[in-house]
Amino acid sequence: MVKFCAKCGREIQEGAKFCPACGAPVQNAGLTAGSPQVSAKSSPKMIIAAVGAAAAIVLIVIGVKLFSGAGYQQPIENLEKGLNEQDMDLLAETFVDGEFLSSEIFGVFESLGGLIDYEVELEIKDEEKLDKDEIAEVLAEDYGVESMYAQKAAAAYILEVEMTMTMGEYSEEETTDIPVAKIDGKWVIPSDVSEML
């Protein structure tokens, strides 16, 4: 079996005790034919590079989760996009009781002066994370969330959201608190859909 020097990577003849190129002692665990020729000097560099690459990937993943609006901010992004694109499926994902959504909700916008073109912008201005032991009470008593949903919430935030609706030259701005909760592993707006839209 052909071996390679662990120090310099040169081919070593079978039975040789020293490398003919650099004189390093031949180890039993030398590289065999077909293995990459890696010198002992470059191995630590390759290990450091691999660890660095792995760390960079982890940081990128964490960064995406922190700054892409994923998690508890996602329902607000879905609400904005769903309203602007009149996407019933996306709006249904936004609310805990979204299966009760009706396409008639968009009639509200059309009835305002007969204008169809509109744009809704939602911007989170502030946030408050609820302590685990107060989630159910705050959601139910302060935000009218049904008890069965409030009890199932594993985590919750109260988001102060600035809502701006523009229809032609008309624009209206309002700031309101919107609860978001993690229910059955998914972040949603647990409030009644009819109260929100």
Sequence and secondary structure as in RCSB ss.txt:
>XXXX:A:sequence
MVKFCAKCGREIQEGAKFCPACGAPVQNAGLTAGSPQVSAKSSPKMIIAAVGAAAAIVLIVIGVKLFSGAGYQQP
IENLEKGLNEQDMDLLAETFVDGEFLSSEIFGVFESLGGLIDYEVELEIKDEEKLDKDEIAEVLAEDYGVESMYA
QKAAAAYILEVEMTMTMGEYSEEETTDIPVAKIDGKWVIPSDVSEML
>XXXX:A:secstr
  EE TTT  EE TT SB TTT  B  TT EETTS    TTHHHHHHHHHHHHHHHHHHHHHHHHHHS  GGGHH
HHHHHHHHHHT HHHHHHHBTTGGG  GGGGHHHHHTTT    EEEEEEEEEEE  GGGHHHIIIIIH   HHHH
HHEEEEEEEEEEEEEEETTEEEEEEEEEEEEEETTEEEB S HHHH 
